[in-house]
Amino acid sequence: MSGLPPLLRKGRASARVLTRARILLLAAEGRRNSFIAEALQVSPATVINMSKRFVQEGLERAL
């Protein structure tokens, strides 16, 4: 997860990638899926799917 904060600071990634990175960072902080979904204005299913993809396929595929 150490590669995510620099990604967010660069501001050169697509909005979709930035949202996915923010989902993963908030999840790593232990935030609840409902909190993440509301904070980032995405569906709870998106949060769940991103978390699953990260666990199953790793960071590169999750973004």
HELIX and SHEET records of a PDB file:
HELIX    1   1 LEU A    4  LYS A   10  1                                   7    
HELIX    2   2 ALA A   15  ALA A   28  1                                  14    
HELIX    3   3 ASN A   33  LEU A   40  1                                   8    
HELIX    4   4 PRO A   44  GLU A   57  1                                  14    
HELIX    5   5 LEU A   59  ALA A   62  1                                   4    
END                                                                             
